[in-house]
Structure formats: C-alpha cells, structure tokens
Amino acid sequence: MTQFVAWPMHTTIKDTEDFLAFSRAEWARWPAGPLLITSRKDGTLLGSTGLAFETAYRASTGFVLARDAWGSGIASEALAAMVSIAAAAGVRRLYALCHVQHQRSVRVLERCGFVREGTLRRHTVFPNLEMTEPQDVFCYAQIVLLSSENRPQSP
C-alpha cells in the first residue's frame, strides 16, 4: 500500500535510477541497505525492505509489499530478517515509523516484537496521500541484543 510510504511513487525511469544510485551508496557506506523481497517459489518481486543506518548502532527499517502478497506472513518474515541482519551488523536500536492509521503495519510490528514508544506529532509527509501537511506517526523500536549480551554473566 504505497499511500503510507514516505516517498513518492516512481513515475519515471529517472526516479528508479536515482533510487538505485541511492541504494548503491548506502551499501557502500554501511553493512546493509535497501533490499528486495522476492518469492521463494518463482522469484517474483513482492516488495522491499532494508535497513537505513543513522549511526553504526542505530538504524530504521520498514517494508512495502505488493497487494497480492498481503496477509501471507511475508511482511513478518521480512521484518524478522531485518532484526537478524541488524543484530549481525552491530545495531543496538532498530526502529520503524508507521502512519497512525496504518493498522496492518502496526500489527506486523507488534507481532515481530517491536514496542510502541510513542507518537511523533506532525512528523512525516506522506506524498501518496496527497497531503502536504506532516502526519502523525507511531514510533516502534526494538533494542537489539548482541549475542554476548544474551549469555549469563559469570561471577
């Protein structure tokens, strides 16, 4: 559902070329970046996800899926994969922003262990909603434990 993403839909080849250049730059700078979600069955493109690093220890994530992939568990699987990749990359705080009216995403985030930390008022413009005013978003986060933090401490 592209109405609840914070970027405009691609309408030209240049839009897509610019996104690919951005993606290459993110992967060159950080241990991860934008990723595609494809069908295991036949490789069909279903959507995208990824990590957007702000620092070496803090990143955001999200997902967008084609309508025919909704309700199949793919969003939950993609989000769980982002948590694993974030942990492997040393991320300590992984968060996601979600439009307050996007209940499907709320359910996926909560199912995957993200905790709602609060509402950011008038925070994000959603260009595909055709509103020029920033909208309220929920901030969900997970504190990612590194494998050494999961082990019991010796006396």
N, C-alpha and C positions, 0 to 999 in steps of 0.2 A: 504494500500500500504506500505509494510514493507521496501521498499527501502529507504524511507525518515524518518525512525526512527533511533535514535542514539544508538541503541543496536543491537547486532546480533540476528538473529532469533534463537529460541531454536532448537537445533538439537539432544539433548539427554534428558533423564529424569532428569539427574542431573542439567541441565540448568534450568528446570522448578522447581525443588526442591529448587535450590538456589534463584530463584526469589520469591518463596513462603516464604522462610525464610526472605528474604529482606522485603517483604510486611508485614509480622508479626511484624518485628522490627520497621518499620515505624509507623504502627498502635499503637504499644506500646509506642512510643516516642511522637507522635503528635496526634492532634484531628482527623486527616484523613490521608489517604494514597492511594495506588493503589486501583482502583475499576474496576469491570467488567461491561460491558454493555450487557444486555440481552434483548431479545424480550419480549414485554409485552404479545404478543399473545401466545407463546409456551415455553418461557424460553430459547430459543436457544442462545448460546453465540455469540454475534455480534462483540465484541471488548473490548477495555479497555480505561480507563481514570483515573483521580485521581488528587490528589494534592501532590506535592513534596515540603515539607517545608524546607526553609533555616534558617528562624528565626520564632519566634511566629507571626510576622507581614508580612512576605514575603514568597510567595510560587510560584511555577511554575505549569503549567498544560499542558495538551495536550490530544490527542486522537488518537486511531488507530482502524480502522474498517475493517471487512471482506468486500471483494469486493461486495458481493451481498447486503450489507447494504448501499452502497454509494448512494447519491442522494435522500435519503428518509427523510432527516431532522434529522436523529439520531445524527449526529455529533454536529449540532447546539443545540439540546436538551441536549446532554451530557455536552457541554461546558457551557450552561446556568446554568445547575445544579451545575457545579464546581464553578461558580461565586457565587451562592447562598450559597453553603457549605462554601466557603472561607469567605464570609461575616459573616456567623453564627459563624465561628471559630475565628473571630477577625483579619483575614488577611487584611492588608491595601493595599498591592501591589501584584497583581496577574499578572504573565506574562507567555508568551509562546514563544518558539523559533520555527522557521519554515524555512526549506530549501528554498532558494530564488527561486527555480524552482517549488516548490510545490503549484501551483496556487489554487487547491481545498481547501487546508488548509488556504491559505490567505483569500479566500472568506468567509469561515466559521468564522474565527477570526474577520474579519471586520463586518460581519453580526451580530455577538454577541457583538459588541461594543468595541472590542479591538482596540487600536490605535497603528499604526506602529511608534515606537520610533526611529528606525534606522536599520542599517545593521551592524552586527558584522562580520568583515572580518576574514576569515580563522579561524573559531571558533570551529566547530564541525566536528568530523569524523563520517561519515555515513557508517558503516561496510557493509551494504547490497547493497551499490552502488559499492562495491569492489574498493573503492578509499582509499588510505592510507593517503592522504593529508586532513587536515581540510578544510571544505567547508564554504562558506558564509551563514549566516542565518539572517533572519529578526527577530527583537525583537518586539513583540507586548505586550502591557500591558493595564491593567485596574486598576485604582485607585478605590479600593472598599470603598464605603461609608458605615459606620456603621449606623444603624437605627437612632441613636441620632443625627447624622450629617445631616440627611435629614429633620429634623424638623426646622422650623423657630426659630431664636434666639429671646428670649424675651428681651425687652429694660431694 
